[in-house]
Amino acid sequence: MVVCATIVDDNTVGGGFGKAQRVAIARPEADGWQIDRVDVRWDIAHDQVADGLHHANVARFLREQGVDVVVTGHMGGGMVKMLDSMKIKVFSGEGPLGEVLDAAAAEAGKGL
């Protein structure tokens, strides 16, 4: 399972998804999480292109990363619909990165 979480600093999940500056791509390992932080700058791209193109760019990134689950503070209805069509689970969460990842993984496991 690969999780994409919006981060407001290196270790805190929060903020909005479609306008995220930075995300954490997390993969579970035997002793915790392998976490890569990526400057996506969707905050800038969001207002520079039409919604459809912005959503397509986000979708491409998520597919390239193999994302199964997104965790964020909030997201718009259009993005929720797009992620649903991609069969990507969405969870709301804010707080310390490790704790939020663990909670999302536990919840996602119930539905898989």
N, CA, C and O atoms as a printed pandas DataFrame, in Angstrom:
     atom_number atom_name residue_name chain_id  residue_number  x_coord  y_coord  z_coord
0              1         N          MET        A               1    0.840   -1.174    0.000
1              2        CA          MET        A               1    0.000    0.000    0.000
2              3         C          MET        A               1    0.886    1.238    0.000
3              4         O          MET        A               1    1.850    1.316    0.761
4              5         N          VAL        A               2    0.561    2.205   -0.851
5              6        CA          VAL        A               2    1.288    3.467   -0.923
6              7         C          VAL        A               2    0.332    4.578   -0.510
7              8         O          VAL        A               2   -0.788    4.668   -1.013
8              9         N          VAL        A               3    0.787    5.424    0.415
9             10        CA          VAL        A               3   -0.030    6.518    0.928
10            11         C          VAL        A               3    0.582    7.844    0.501
11            12         O          VAL        A               3    1.795    8.036    0.590
12            13         N          CYS        A               4   -0.266    8.757    0.036
13            14        CA          CYS        A               4    0.145   10.128   -0.250
14            15         C          CYS        A               4   -0.541   11.010    0.779
15            16         O          CYS        A               4   -1.770   11.027    0.857
16            17         N          ALA        A               5    0.232   11.740    1.568
17            18        CA          ALA        A               5   -0.319   12.620    2.601
18            19         C          ALA        A               5    0.160   14.044    2.373
19            20         O          ALA        A               5    1.340   14.278    2.113
20            21         N          THR        A               6   -0.764   14.994    2.473
21            22        CA          THR        A               6   -0.346   16.392    2.393
22            23         C          THR        A               6    0.348   16.753    3.698
23            24         O          THR        A               6   -0.110   16.392    4.782
24            25         N          ILE        A               7    1.453   17.464    3.578
25            26        CA          ILE        A               7    2.186   17.846    4.781
26            27         C          ILE        A               7    2.396   19.356    4.803
27            28         O          ILE        A               7    2.661   19.986    3.780
28            29         N          VAL        A               8    2.268   19.909    6.001
29            30        CA          VAL        A               8    2.464   21.345    6.178
30            31         C          VAL        A               8    3.858   21.655    6.682
31            32         O          VAL        A               8    4.313   22.797    6.612
32            33         N          ASP        A               9    4.523   20.656    7.183
33            34        CA          ASP        A               9    5.961   20.685    7.452
34            35         C          ASP        A               9    6.431   19.236    7.330
35            36         O          ASP        A               9    5.632   18.372    6.970
36            37         N          ASP        A              10    7.660   18.952    7.610
37            38        CA          ASP        A              10    8.164   17.605    7.360
38            39         C          ASP        A              10    7.436   16.503    8.124
39            40         O          ASP        A              10    7.446   15.349    7.697
40            41         N          ASN        A              11    6.808   16.841    9.243
41            42        CA          ASN        A              11    6.246   15.787   10.093
42            43         C          ASN        A              11    4.802   16.020   10.518
43            44         O          ASN        A              11    4.346   15.411   11.485
44            45         N          THR        A              12    4.075   16.881    9.823
45            46        CA          THR        A              12    2.687   17.152   10.184
46            47         C          THR        A              12    1.787   17.072    8.962
47            48         O          THR        A              12    2.014   17.758    7.966
48            49         N          VAL        A              13    0.755   16.221    9.047
49            50        CA          VAL        A              13   -0.243   16.105    7.986
50            51         C          VAL        A              13   -1.289   17.185    8.194
51            52         O          VAL        A              13   -1.715   17.442    9.320
52            53         N          GLY        A              14   -1.702   17.820    7.095
53            54        CA          GLY        A              14   -2.747   18.836    7.172
54            55         C          GLY        A              14   -2.836   19.617    5.888
55            56         O          GLY        A              14   -2.154   19.314    4.910
56            57         N          GLY        A              15   -3.678   20.620    5.899
57            58        CA          GLY        A              15   -3.851   21.458    4.726
58            59         C          GLY        A              15   -4.752   20.807    3.698
59            60         O          GLY        A              15   -5.344   19.754    3.931
60            61         N          GLY        A              16   -4.837   21.464    2.557
61            62        CA          GLY        A              16   -5.682   20.979    1.483
62            63         C          GLY        A              16   -4.901   20.169    0.471
63            64         O          GLY        A              16   -3.698   20.367    0.301
64            65         N          PHE        A              17   -5.588   19.253   -0.203
65            66        CA          PHE        A              17   -4.912   18.360   -1.137
66            67         C          PHE        A              17   -4.588   19.038   -2.463
67            68         O          PHE        A              17   -3.431   19.042   -2.884
68            69         N          GLY        A              18   -5.584   19.608   -3.122
69            70        CA          GLY        A              18   -5.388   20.175   -4.455
70            71         C          GLY        A              18   -4.478   21.378   -4.497
71            72         O          GLY        A              18   -3.982   21.743   -5.562
72            73         N          LYS        A              19   -4.249   22.008   -3.339
73            74        CA          LYS        A              19   -3.365   23.167   -3.268
74            75         C          LYS        A              19   -2.144   22.897   -2.389
75            76         O          LYS        A              19   -1.551   23.823   -1.836
76            77         N          ALA        A              20   -1.777   21.623   -2.266
77            78        CA          ALA        A              20   -0.626   21.256   -1.428
78            79         C          ALA        A              20    0.673   21.778   -2.036
79            80         O          ALA        A              20    0.854   21.766   -3.253
80            81         N          GLN        A              21    1.568   22.233   -1.171
81            82        CA          GLN        A              21    2.910   22.580   -1.609
82            83         C          GLN        A              21    3.790   21.340   -1.616
83            84         O          GLN        A              21    4.656   21.176   -2.475
84            85         N          ARG        A              22    3.548   20.466   -0.634
85            86        CA          ARG        A              22    4.421   19.325   -0.413
86            87         C          ARG        A              22    3.596   18.127    0.039
87            88         O          ARG        A              22    2.615   18.278    0.768
88            89         N          VAL        A              23    3.997   16.947   -0.395
89            90        CA          VAL        A              23    3.340   15.720    0.052
90            91         C          VAL        A              23    4.399   14.727    0.528
91            92         O          VAL        A              23    5.575   14.814    0.176
92            93         N          ALA        A              24    3.934   13.789    1.336
93            94        CA          ALA        A              24    4.769   12.662    1.734
94            95         C          ALA        A              24    4.232   11.430    1.014
95            96         O          ALA        A              24    3.032   11.158    1.051
96            97         N          ILE        A              25    5.111   10.696    0.368
97            98        CA          ILE        A              25    4.765    9.416   -0.231
98            99         C          ILE        A              25    5.333    8.364    0.715
99           100         O          ILE        A              25    6.544    8.277    0.918
100          101         N          ALA        A              26    4.434    7.570    1.287
101          102        CA          ALA        A              26    4.840    6.628    2.334
102          103         C          ALA        A              26    4.521    5.194    1.934
103          104         O          ALA        A              26    3.438    4.888    1.436
104          105         N          ARG        A              27    5.495    4.334    2.167
105          106        CA          ARG        A              27    5.341    2.899    1.915
106          107         C          ARG        A              27    5.661    2.158    3.203
107          108         O          ARG        A              27    6.697    2.409    3.819
108          109         N          PRO        A              28    4.782    1.242    3.622
109          110        CA          PRO        A              28    5.055    0.519    4.871
110          111         C          PRO        A              28    6.244   -0.424    4.718
111          112         O          PRO        A              28    6.443   -1.045    3.674
112          113         N          GLU        A              29    7.017   -0.507    5.776
113          114        CA          GLU        A              29    8.135   -1.441    5.868
114          115         C          GLU        A              29    7.994   -2.211    7.172
115          116         O          GLU        A              29    7.150   -1.871    8.002
116          117         N          ALA        A              30    8.786   -3.214    7.358
117          118        CA          ALA        A              30    8.696   -4.055    8.553
118          119         C          ALA        A              30    8.843   -3.244    9.839
119          120         O          ALA        A              30    8.212   -3.557   10.849
120          121         N          ASP        A              31    9.671   -2.210    9.800
121          122        CA          ASP        A              31    9.944   -1.445   11.023
122          123         C          ASP        A              31    9.360   -0.034   10.999
123          124         O          ASP        A              31    9.817    0.834   11.743
124          125         N          GLY        A              32    8.363    0.204   10.161
125          126        CA          GLY        A              32    7.756    1.535   10.108
126          127         C          GLY        A              32    7.403    1.940    8.692
127          128         O          GLY        A              32    6.835    1.151    7.937
128          129         N          TRP        A              33    7.734    3.150    8.335
129          130        CA          TRP        A              33    7.396    3.700    7.021
130          131         C          TRP        A              33    8.635    4.191    6.301
131          132         O          TRP        A              33    9.513    4.799    6.913
132          133         N          GLN        A              34    8.711    3.931    5.006
133          134        CA          GLN        A              34    9.686    4.604    4.153
134          135         C          GLN        A              34    8.961    5.830    3.633
135          136         O          GLN        A              34    7.937    5.703    2.961
136          137         N          ILE        A              35    9.473    7.012    3.933
137          138        CA          ILE        A              35    8.775    8.248    3.582
138          139         C          ILE        A              35    9.664    9.105    2.693
139          140         O          ILE        A              35   10.802    9.421    3.041
140          141         N          ASP        A              36    9.121    9.474    1.542
141          142        CA          ASP        A              36    9.776   10.415    0.645
142          143         C          ASP        A              36    8.923   11.673    0.605
143          144         O          ASP        A              36    7.713   11.603    0.387
144          145         N          ARG        A              37    9.548   12.813    0.813
145          146        CA          ARG        A              37    8.839   14.085    0.761
146          147         C          ARG        A              37    9.074   14.713   -0.609
147          148         O          ARG        A              37   10.205   14.795   -1.086
148          149         N          VAL        A              38    7.972   15.160   -1.237
149          150        CA          VAL        A              38    8.041   15.661   -2.609
150          151         C          VAL        A              38    7.418   17.048   -2.675
151          152         O          VAL        A              38    6.283   17.245   -2.242
152          153         N          ASP        A              39    8.158   18.004   -3.215
153          154        CA          ASP        A              39    7.611   19.346   -3.445
154          155         C          ASP        A              39    6.802   19.304   -4.735
155          156         O          ASP        A              39    7.367   19.351   -5.827
156          157         N          VAL        A              40    5.477   19.214   -4.611
157          158        CA          VAL        A              40    4.613   19.113   -5.785
158          159         C          VAL        A              40    4.160   20.478   -6.287
159          160         O          VAL        A              40    3.854   20.623   -7.471
160          161         N          ARG        A              41    4.110   21.463   -5.430
161          162        CA          ARG        A              41    3.725   22.856   -5.741
162          163         C          ARG        A              41    2.367   22.950   -6.454
163          164         O          ARG        A              41    2.189   23.743   -7.379
164          165         N          TRP        A              42    1.411   22.119   -5.997
165          166        CA          TRP        A              42    0.060   22.197   -6.554
166          167         C          TRP        A              42   -0.607   23.505   -6.166
167          168         O          TRP        A              42   -1.589   23.907   -6.792
168          169         N          ASP        A              43   -0.085   24.184   -5.133
169          170        CA          ASP        A              43   -0.627   25.478   -4.748
170          171         C          ASP        A              43   -0.461   26.491   -5.871
171          172         O          ASP        A              43   -1.336   27.331   -6.084
172          173         N          ILE        A              44    0.640   26.420   -6.581
173          174        CA          ILE        A              44    0.890   27.334   -7.705
174          175         C          ILE        A              44    0.136   26.854   -8.944
175          176         O          ILE        A              44   -0.535   27.642   -9.610
176          177         N          ALA        A              45    0.245   25.577   -9.249
177          178        CA          ALA        A              45   -0.382   25.013  -10.451
178          179         C          ALA        A              45   -1.899   25.150  -10.416
179          180         O          ALA        A              45   -2.526   25.319  -11.462
180          181         N          HIS        A              46   -2.499   25.079   -9.231
181          182        CA          HIS        A              46   -3.965   25.122   -9.086
182          183         C          HIS        A              46   -4.561   26.344   -9.764
183          184         O          HIS        A              46   -5.599   26.243  -10.418
184          185         N          ASP        A              47   -3.929   27.481   -9.621
185          186        CA          ASP        A              47   -4.478   28.735  -10.156
186          187         C          ASP        A              47   -3.933   29.093  -11.534
187          188         O          ASP        A              47   -4.319   30.117  -12.098
188          189         N          GLN        A              48   -3.046   28.273  -12.084
189          190        CA          GLN        A              48   -2.448   28.583  -13.371
190          191         C          GLN        A              48   -3.084   27.833  -14.531
191          192         O          GLN        A              48   -2.903   28.218  -15.686
192          193         N          VAL        A              49   -3.824   26.772  -14.245
193          194        CA          VAL        A              49   -4.437   25.972  -15.308
194          195         C          VAL        A              49   -5.895   25.685  -14.959
195          196         O          VAL        A              49   -6.312   25.869  -13.816
196          197         N          ALA        A              50   -6.654   25.240  -15.932
197          198        CA          ALA        A              50   -8.054   24.874  -15.705
198          199         C          ALA        A              50   -8.119   23.667  -14.769
199          200         O          ALA        A              50   -7.194   22.855  -14.717
200          201         N          ASP        A              51   -9.238   23.561  -14.024
201          202        CA          ASP        A              51   -9.402   22.458  -13.068
202          203         C          ASP        A              51   -9.151   21.098  -13.689
203          204         O          ASP        A              51   -8.475   20.264  -13.087
204          205         N          GLY        A              52   -9.676   20.857  -14.873
205          206        CA          GLY        A              52   -9.518   19.545  -15.503
206          207         C          GLY        A              52   -8.057   19.203  -15.730
207          208         O          GLY        A              52   -7.645   18.065  -15.502
208          209         N          LEU        A              53   -7.273   20.165  -16.171
209          210        CA          LEU        A              53   -5.848   19.920  -16.397
210          211         C          LEU        A              53   -5.119   19.743  -15.068
211          212         O          LEU        A              53   -4.239   18.890  -14.945
212          213         N          HIS        A              54   -5.483   20.540  -14.089
213          214        CA          HIS        A              54   -4.863   20.407  -12.766
214          215         C          HIS        A              54   -5.145   19.014  -12.200
215          216         O          HIS        A              54   -4.235   18.348  -11.707
216          217         N          HIS        A              55   -6.391   18.580  -12.269
217          218        CA          HIS        A              55   -6.752   17.247  -11.771
218          219         C          HIS        A              55   -6.009   16.158  -12.549
219          220         O          HIS        A              55   -5.576   15.165  -11.965
220          221         N          ALA        A              56   -5.862   16.338  -13.848
221          222        CA          ALA        A              56   -5.137   15.357  -14.662
222          223         C          ALA        A              56   -3.672   15.272  -14.234
223          224         O          ALA        A              56   -3.104   14.181  -14.187
224          225         N          ASN        A              57   -3.064   16.406  -13.925
225          226        CA          ASN        A              57   -1.672   16.411  -13.476
226          227         C          ASN        A              57   -1.519   15.714  -12.127
227          228         O          ASN        A              57   -0.563   14.971  -11.908
228          229         N          VAL        A              58   -2.472   15.962  -11.222
229          230        CA          VAL        A              58   -2.454   15.297   -9.920
230          231         C          VAL        A              58   -2.636   13.789  -10.114
231          232         O          VAL        A              58   -1.923   12.991   -9.506
232          233         N          ALA        A              59   -3.590   13.406  -10.960
233          234        CA          ALA        A              59   -3.848   11.983  -11.223
234          235         C          ALA        A              59   -2.605   11.302  -11.785
235          236         O          ALA        A              59   -2.270   10.189  -11.379
236          237         N          ARG        A              60   -1.925   11.959  -12.708
237          238        CA          ARG        A              60   -0.709   11.392  -13.295
238          239         C          ARG        A              60    0.342   11.155  -12.214
239          240         O          ARG        A              60    0.967   10.095  -12.180
240          241         N          PHE        A              61    0.539   12.122  -11.343
241          242        CA          PHE        A              61    1.506   11.981  -10.249
242          243         C          PHE        A              61    1.146   10.788   -9.356
243          244         O          PHE        A              61    2.010    9.980   -9.015
244          245         N          LEU        A              62   -0.123   10.684   -8.985
245          246        CA          LEU        A              62   -0.562    9.598   -8.109
246          247         C          LEU        A              62   -0.368    8.235   -8.766
247          248         O          LEU        A              62    0.054    7.283   -8.109
248          249         N          ARG        A              63   -0.674    8.138  -10.059
249          250        CA          ARG        A              63   -0.467    6.870  -10.787
250          251         C          ARG        A              63    1.019    6.526  -10.845
251          252         O          ARG        A              63    1.402    5.379  -10.617
252          253         N          GLU        A              64    1.854    7.517  -11.148
253          254        CA          GLU        A              64    3.300    7.275  -11.237
254          255         C          GLU        A              64    3.867    6.781   -9.907
255          256         O          GLU        A              64    4.803    5.982   -9.885
256          257         N          GLN        A              65    3.302    7.257   -8.805
257          258        CA          GLN        A              65    3.772    6.865   -7.474
258          259         C          GLN        A              65    3.124    5.571   -6.980
259          260         O          GLN        A              65    3.562    4.994   -5.985
260          261         N          GLY        A              66    2.081    5.118   -7.678
261          262        CA          GLY        A              66    1.383    3.899   -7.263
262          263         C          GLY        A              66    0.538    4.090   -6.015
263          264         O          GLY        A              66    0.389    3.161   -5.220
264          265         N          VAL        A              67   -0.017    5.280   -5.833
265          266        CA          VAL        A              67   -0.767    5.626   -4.615
266          267         C          VAL        A              67   -2.088    4.870   -4.541
267          268         O          VAL        A              67   -2.841    4.797   -5.512
268          269         N          ASP        A              68   -2.349    4.302   -3.347
269          270        CA          ASP        A              68   -3.596    3.600   -3.057
270          271         C          ASP        A              68   -4.497    4.398   -2.118
271          272         O          ASP        A              68   -5.719    4.258   -2.149
272          273         N          VAL        A              69   -3.878    5.241   -1.278
273          274        CA          VAL        A              69   -4.589    5.972   -0.232
274          275         C          VAL        A              69   -4.074    7.402   -0.184
275          276         O          VAL        A              69   -2.870    7.641   -0.278
276          277         N          VAL        A              70   -4.999    8.361   -0.034
277          278        CA          VAL        A              70   -4.640    9.766    0.169
278          279         C          VAL        A              70   -5.139   10.177    1.546
279          280         O          VAL        A              70   -6.266    9.866    1.930
280          281         N          VAL        A              71   -4.285   10.882    2.282
281          282        CA          VAL        A              71   -4.669   11.439    3.576
282          283         C          VAL        A              71   -4.396   12.940    3.527
283          284         O          VAL        A              71   -3.300   13.370    3.169
284          285         N          THR        A              72   -5.401   13.728    3.889
285          286        CA          THR        A              72   -5.273   15.173    3.815
286          287         C          THR        A              72   -6.217   15.830    4.807
287          288         O          THR        A              72   -7.133   15.193    5.327
288          289         N          GLY        A              73   -5.984   17.100    5.060
289          290        CA          GLY        A              73   -6.866   17.847    5.942
290          291         C          GLY        A              73   -8.221   18.083    5.309
291          292         O          GLY        A              73   -9.250   17.999    5.979
292          293         N          HIS        A              74   -8.225   18.380    4.013
293          294        CA          HIS        A              74   -9.480   18.596    3.282
294          295         C          HIS        A              74   -9.208   18.609    1.786
295          296         O          HIS        A              74   -8.072   18.791    1.349
296          297         N          MET        A              75  -10.286   18.410    0.995
297          298        CA          MET        A              75  -10.185   18.513   -0.465
298          299         C          MET        A              75  -11.557   18.824   -1.036
299          300         O          MET        A              75  -12.584   18.564   -0.410
300          301         N          GLY        A              76  -11.551   19.381   -2.227
301          302        CA          GLY        A              76  -12.792   19.745   -2.892
302          303         C          GLY        A              76  -13.520   18.546   -3.480
303          304         O          GLY        A              76  -12.949   17.470   -3.659
304          305         N          GLY        A              77  -14.793   18.763   -3.773
305          306        CA          GLY        A              77  -15.641   17.706   -4.299
306          307         C          GLY        A              77  -15.165   17.131   -5.622
307          308         O          GLY        A              77  -15.267   15.925   -5.847
308          309         N          GLY        A              78  -14.649   17.977   -6.497
309          310        CA          GLY        A              78  -14.151   17.491   -7.785
310          311         C          GLY        A              78  -12.978   16.541   -7.624
311          312         O          GLY        A              78  -12.879   15.535   -8.328
312          313         N          MET        A              79  -12.096   16.863   -6.697
313          314        CA          MET        A              79  -10.937   16.005   -6.448
314          315         C          MET        A              79  -11.389   14.694   -5.807
315          316         O          MET        A              79  -10.871   13.630   -6.146
316          317         N          VAL        A              80  -12.349   14.763   -4.885
317          318        CA          VAL        A              80  -12.885   13.544   -4.264
318          319         C          VAL        A              80  -13.453   12.626   -5.340
319          320         O          VAL        A              80  -13.206   11.420   -5.333
320          321         N          LYS        A              81  -14.213   13.202   -6.261
321          322        CA          LYS        A              81  -14.827   12.418   -7.344
322          323         C          LYS        A              81  -13.752   11.777   -8.223
323          324         O          LYS        A              81  -13.869   10.610   -8.598
324          325         N          MET        A              82  -12.708   12.537   -8.553
325          326        CA          MET        A              82  -11.645   12.001   -9.391
326          327         C          MET        A              82  -10.936   10.838   -8.700
327          328         O          MET        A              82  -10.702    9.799   -9.316
328          329         N          LEU        A              83  -10.593   11.009   -7.422
329          330        CA          LEU        A              83   -9.899    9.955   -6.697
330          331         C          LEU        A              83  -10.780    8.724   -6.539
331          332         O          LEU        A              83  -10.292    7.595   -6.588
332          333         N          ASP        A              84  -12.070    8.939   -6.351
333          334        CA          ASP        A              84  -13.003    7.813   -6.275
334          335         C          ASP        A              84  -13.002    7.033   -7.593
335          336         O          ASP        A              84  -13.014    5.802   -7.588
336          337         N          SER        A              85  -12.988    7.743   -8.705
337          338        CA          SER        A              85  -12.975    7.071  -10.010
338          339         C          SER        A              85  -11.673    6.302  -10.231
339          340         O          SER        A              85  -11.643    5.341  -11.000
340          341         N          MET        A              86  -10.597    6.721   -9.560
341          342        CA          MET        A              86   -9.301    6.042   -9.650
342          343         C          MET        A              86   -9.186    4.917   -8.624
343          344         O          MET        A              86   -8.166    4.230   -8.558
344          345         N          LYS        A              87  -10.242    4.733   -7.822
345          346        CA          LYS        A              87  -10.249    3.704   -6.766
346          347         C          LYS        A              87   -9.179    3.962   -5.706
347          348         O          LYS        A              87   -8.615    3.029   -5.135
348          349         N          ILE        A              88   -8.910    5.252   -5.452
349          350        CA          ILE        A              88   -7.985    5.652   -4.398
350          351         C          ILE        A              88   -8.815    6.037   -3.183
351          352         O          ILE        A              88   -9.704    6.884   -3.271
352          353         N          LYS        A              89   -8.520    5.411   -2.050
353          354        CA          LYS        A              89   -9.238    5.706   -0.812
354          355         C          LYS        A              89   -8.770    7.060   -0.278
355          356         O          LYS        A              89   -7.592    7.403   -0.376
356          357         N          VAL        A              90   -9.708    7.822    0.286
357          358        CA          VAL        A              90   -9.408    9.142    0.823
358          359         C          VAL        A              90   -9.775    9.174    2.301
359          360         O          VAL        A              90  -10.871    8.767    2.689
360          361         N          PHE        A              91   -8.853    9.659    3.117
361          362        CA          PHE        A              91   -9.086    9.814    4.547
362          363         C          PHE        A              91   -8.738   11.230    4.968
363          364         O          PHE        A              91   -7.736   11.792    4.525
364          365         N          SER        A              92   -9.566   11.799    5.821
365          366        CA          SER        A              92   -9.253   13.089    6.430
366          367         C          SER        A              92   -8.403   12.825    7.652
367          368         O          SER        A              92   -8.675   11.917    8.437
368          369         N          GLY        A              93   -7.392   13.614    7.798
369          370        CA          GLY        A              93   -6.553   13.470    8.975
370          371         C          GLY        A              93   -5.595   14.630    9.092
371          372         O          GLY        A              93   -5.102   15.153    8.092
372          373         N          GLU        A              94   -5.338   15.024   10.318
373          374        CA          GLU        A              94   -4.344   16.050   10.593
374          375         C          GLU        A              94   -3.600   15.646   11.848
375          376         O          GLU        A              94   -4.179   15.055   12.760
376          377         N          GLY        A              95   -2.327   15.960   11.893
377          378        CA          GLY        A              95   -1.532   15.644   13.071
378          379         C          GLY        A              95   -0.172   15.109   12.696
379          380         O          GLY        A              95    0.252   15.231   11.546
380          381         N          PRO        A              96    0.523   14.511   13.661
381          382        CA          PRO        A              96    1.866   13.974   13.407
382          383         C          PRO        A              96    1.844   12.925   12.290
383          384         O          PRO        A              96    0.993   12.036   12.280
384          385         N          LEU        A              97    2.775   13.039   11.363
385          386        CA          LEU        A              97    2.794   12.212   10.165
386          387         C          LEU        A              97    2.722   10.719   10.475
387          388         O          LEU        A              97    1.865   10.030    9.920
388          389         N          GLY        A              98    3.571   10.206   11.322
389          390        CA          GLY        A              98    3.586    8.779   11.623
390          391         C          GLY        A              98    2.270    8.282   12.188
391          392         O          GLY        A              98    1.788    7.219   11.795
392          393         N          GLU        A              99    1.684    9.037   13.104
393          394        CA          GLU        A              99    0.413    8.641   13.710
394          395         C          GLU        A              99   -0.716    8.622   12.683
395          396         O          GLU        A              99   -1.531    7.700   12.667
396          397         N          VAL        A             100   -0.761    9.644   11.826
397          398        CA          VAL        A             100   -1.809    9.721   10.806
398          399         C          VAL        A             100   -1.644    8.587    9.796
399          400         O          VAL        A             100   -2.636    7.987    9.381
400          401         N          LEU        A             101   -0.410    8.283    9.395
401          402        CA          LEU        A             101   -0.165    7.180    8.467
402          403         C          LEU        A             101   -0.604    5.852    9.071
403          404         O          LEU        A             101   -1.235    5.038    8.397
404          405         N          ASP        A             102   -0.272    5.635   10.335
405          406        CA          ASP        A             102   -0.672    4.391   11.002
406          407         C          ASP        A             102   -2.192    4.267   11.065
407          408         O          ASP        A             102   -2.737    3.193   10.812
408          409         N          ALA        A             103   -2.879    5.361   11.401
409          410        CA          ALA        A             103   -4.339    5.339   11.493
410          411         C          ALA        A             103   -4.971    5.092   10.128
411          412         O          ALA        A             103   -5.918    4.314   10.015
412          413         N          ALA        A             104   -4.447    5.754    9.081
413          414        CA          ALA        A             104   -4.993    5.561    7.735
414          415         C          ALA        A             104   -4.764    4.126    7.254
415          416         O          ALA        A             104   -5.641    3.529    6.630
416          417         N          ALA        A             105   -3.586    3.578    7.544
417          418        CA          ALA        A             105   -3.296    2.204    7.130
418          419         C          ALA        A             105   -4.222    1.221    7.826
419          420         O          ALA        A             105   -4.699    0.271    7.206
420          421         N          ALA        A             106   -4.478    1.441    9.096
421          422        CA          ALA        A             106   -5.388    0.559    9.830
422          423         C          ALA        A             106   -6.789    0.650    9.259
423          424         O          ALA        A             106   -7.454   -0.370    9.080
424          425         N          GLU        A             107   -7.242    1.856    8.973
425          426        CA          GLU        A             107   -8.581    2.044    8.423
426          427         C          GLU        A             107   -8.675    1.475    7.001
427          428         O          GLU        A             107   -9.662    0.823    6.658
428          429         N          ALA        A             108   -7.664    1.718    6.187
429          430        CA          ALA        A             108   -7.676    1.204    4.811
430          431         C          ALA        A             108   -7.669   -0.314    4.803
431          432         O          ALA        A             108   -8.293   -0.932    3.941
432          433         N          GLY        A             109   -6.979   -0.913    5.742
433          434        CA          GLY        A             109   -6.927   -2.361    5.829
434          435         C          GLY        A             109   -8.274   -2.989    6.057
435          436         O          GLY        A             109   -8.526   -4.116    5.631
436          437         N          LYS        A             110   -9.163   -2.246    6.745
437          438        CA          LYS        A             110  -10.506   -2.750    7.010
438          439         C          LYS        A             110  -11.316   -2.852    5.723
439          440         O          LYS        A             110  -12.176   -3.722    5.592
440          441         N          GLY        A             111  -11.034   -1.948    4.762
441          442        CA          GLY        A             111  -11.835   -1.919    3.554
442          443         C          GLY        A             111  -11.223   -2.643    2.367
443          444         O          GLY        A             111  -11.844   -2.722    1.308
444          445         N          LEU        A             112  -10.020   -3.169    2.523
445          446        CA          LEU        A             112   -9.360   -3.820    1.393
446          447         C          LEU        A             112   -9.696   -5.285    1.300
447          448         O          LEU        A             112   -9.217   -5.973    0.399
